[in-house]
Amino acid sequence: MAKTRLHYFDVLKGLAIFMVVIGHVLTMCIRDIDSAVLFKLVEKIHMPIFFFISGYFTYKVTEKGNIIVSGIFSRVKQLIVPFLAVSALWLFYFPHSGLQSPFDSTLEGLYFSVGKNGYWFTLCLFEIIILYYAITPLLNLSRNVLFRLLVILLTWIGLGCIASVDALNKFNALTSLALVYEFFPVFMLGVISRSHNDIYEQITEKGKYITIAMIAGSFLMYYVCWPWEFQLPMMFLPFVKLLLYVCVVIMAVAIVKPWCNRSVTETLPDGTRMVRLWKYLGTQSLSIYLLHYFFLFPIPVLREPLIGMNLNFVPTLIVAGILATVIIAVTLGANYIICRSRILALCLTGKIK
């Protein structure tokens, strides 16, 4: 079972990193077509998948069932070292890239911006892991799922309160606390799913739960993508996003897991060629994320034709998908070269082995 689960998690990461690059093709290469339905969809799908899977595999327990804290130093090497190294390199490279983007080409602009010029994910994931380790004593007080959900909810509300304090704007920007607040519960959803695997399996495999996730997720996606069309106060948006991310995770697992299970047989223990492709991208997802910015290139000539087609989903997907495939291929080539050196692999891709 664990081996099968590893297959579909790798595939999910592969699909998610492909969406990341598609999003950056639309926003940084072609530019000014953020209103495309394709961009709005991929923007809300890929990051919840990454944080959920990270939480799932971060969860570890003793033989007695108590949550344990482990591997902090390895997390520093995997996430913080490449964050500092690659974001600094990107800072100096960006003015020569030809790309037009509202990035700040100064160290202060880099580290005191919420998005960190695109490199917020590694920092936020590390901070969320540290936060998770900090609340493990509370989580260990009871193995009851409702109690643990209450601890997570209170922690999340506390993060939201801190993120809304104007006097802490500099601190919040430095730590990208708004994004930590947004994705902390999704990470913890992965933790809860691993710790209560029977509930997780039931929700992601039973048709009634999948149907609810699909119907609710569609309405929630519409609200999150076009909130101005509704009369609800914006204060509800974080809660709506959380519900959407839960639905996204359920749908993603429900779709990809059975596909992977059917493709993995005794004669094909690693799955079909298509599954192996997405699995490989999944195993290299952190390297692709860290390096692909350097291979983005301006293609403004495509903007007007796509706008002329009203940014229709299909042509936008075809164009962005082809360009993303090329960029990922070049990135993987660079990753192969970099990984010939263990020091460069650590600094630029987060590989610690």
C-alpha positions, 0 to 999 in steps of 0.5 A: 500500500505504501509503495502504491501511495508513493506512485500517486504522490509522485505523479501528483507532484509532477502534475503540480510542478507542470502547472507551476511552470504553465502559470509562470509562462502565462504571467512572466513570458506572455504577460498581462493575461492573468485573467485567463481561466487557465491561469486562475485554475492552475493557480488554485490547484498546484500549491495545495497539492504540494503543501498537502503532500509535504504535510503527509510525509512530514508526519512521523510517530514513535512506536507508541504513536506520539508525533516526533520532531525529526530532520530539522537540520536536513530541512534547513539544507533542503529548503533554506540553503537553496532559497538563499542561494537561488533567490540571490542568483535570480535577483542578479540575473532577472534584470538581464532576462528580458522578462517584465515583471513587478519584481524588486531587484534589490535585496531589501525588495527580495526579502521584504516582499511577500512573494520573494520574487517567486521563491516564497514556497521553500521559505514558507514550507520551512516555517510551516514545518517549524510551526508544526513541530512547535504545536506537536506537544499539544497534538500529542495530548490526544489522538482524537481527530476532533481535538487535533483539528481544534488545535490546528484551527486555533493555531491558524486563527492565531496566525491570521491575527498576527498577519493582520497587525499593521505594526508587524508589517515588516516582520510579516513581509519578511516571513511571508506570513500571509502565505504561511497563514494561507497554506498552514491548514493544507499542510496540516490536512496532510498530517491529519490524513497520514495520522488518521489514514482510515478516514483519509482513505474513506473520503478519497475513495468513496463516491459520495465524498468525491461527488460532494468535493467536485460539486462544492469545489466547482462553486468554491473555485468560482467564488475564489477566482471571481469574488467581486461577483458575490456580495459576501464580505472579503473576510470570508475569503480565507475560509472559502479558500481553505474549503476549496483547497480541501476539495482540490486535494480530495479530487486530485487524489481521487483522480490520480490514485486509481489511475496509478494503481491500474497502471502498476502491475507485476509486469510494470512495477513502475507503471506505464510510460506516462505514469513514469514520466509524471513520477520523474517530474514529481521526484525532480519537482523541487529542482524544477521549481528552483531552477526554471525561472532562469529559463523563462523568456519573454514571448509578448508576441503571443499575447494579442493572438490569445486575447483575440481568442478571448483567452479561451481555455483550450488554445491557452492550454496548448500554447502554455503547455508546449512552452512549459514542456520546453522550459522544463526539458531545458531545466532538467538538462541544467539540473543534470549538469548541476547535480554532477557537483554535490555542493552545487546540487545542495545550494541550487536544488536542495538535494542533500544526498 
